[in-house]
């Protein structure tokens, strides 16, 4: 079973003239794994899955798996499973699990805002149908519902629910889950990566890692070695970048930055809009400081 530790890159989905740019996608995937990330996440929120058809999502997954197989065959790939129609989710899972995925990233069903009992039933049903590990994704500002502590403690009794992408912004909850030791807790908020690692979290699914994956990997390695002063210094060096990349809705600033670096076109699908000129100017300055341009 995959260990969900270290730095994971939640890949953007590059577009060219409103079509998926598979060449840019594969190049980006290879760049991240060759820099030492522990794994990749496809069709997480950074990958704009709501703007992709199911066929496009599967094609993106296949392209990333092919790229990883060529670059670092042992690098695991996780697939995002956002949705609010449970039968449709279960049907899509069957096709996804025909591929060699290392796990599924499953958020609460958005818009519906079920009760905590409804969340327990939802996650158990998904886990029952899964042949691979399930990573819970708590992101209430996107789904409209927070997963509460007792709900976590109930669902982790399922053997395939093994990890959490934590975007809840609730430090006491994060500390309780780390203390329980039943879930591998990964920060999903880039600016909380270091606090999560220092508290005993296992890693992070960090959008900012697209820019300098080597440095984010270095932070996790330093914490693991208890070299905390060096980890803090490097984290604070990267913190201005993290803040800029979330200055406007993700992944608009990130795609702008990657375009400046020559990795892809600066293109999103409506209703997402590109980053403002002000944000682009600030990003260009920050990328030069980090020697990315």
Secondary structure as GFF3:
##gff-version 3
##sequence-region A 1 293
A	DSSP	beta_strand	6	10	.	.	.	ID=ss1
A	DSSP	beta_strand	15	16	.	.	.	ID=ss2
A	DSSP	beta_strand	19	20	.	.	.	ID=ss3
A	DSSP	alpha_helix	22	34	.	.	.	ID=ss4
A	DSSP	beta_strand	39	42	.	.	.	ID=ss5
A	DSSP	three_ten_helix	45	47	.	.	.	ID=ss6
A	DSSP	three_ten_helix	49	51	.	.	.	ID=ss7
A	DSSP	alpha_helix	54	71	.	.	.	ID=ss8
A	DSSP	beta_strand	76	80	.	.	.	ID=ss9
A	DSSP	alpha_helix	86	96	.	.	.	ID=ss10
A	DSSP	beta_strand	103	107	.	.	.	ID=ss11
A	DSSP	alpha_helix	116	129	.	.	.	ID=ss12
A	DSSP	beta_strand	133	138	.	.	.	ID=ss13
A	DSSP	alpha_helix	140	143	.	.	.	ID=ss14
A	DSSP	alpha_helix	149	155	.	.	.	ID=ss15
A	DSSP	beta_strand	161	166	.	.	.	ID=ss16
A	DSSP	alpha_helix	171	180	.	.	.	ID=ss17
A	DSSP	beta_strand	184	187	.	.	.	ID=ss18
A	DSSP	three_ten_helix	190	192	.	.	.	ID=ss19
A	DSSP	alpha_helix	193	199	.	.	.	ID=ss20
A	DSSP	beta_strand	203	205	.	.	.	ID=ss21
A	DSSP	three_ten_helix	207	210	.	.	.	ID=ss22
A	DSSP	alpha_helix	213	224	.	.	.	ID=ss23
A	DSSP	alpha_helix	228	245	.	.	.	ID=ss24
A	DSSP	alpha_helix	252	260	.	.	.	ID=ss25
A	DSSP	alpha_helix	277	289	.	.	.	ID=ss26
###
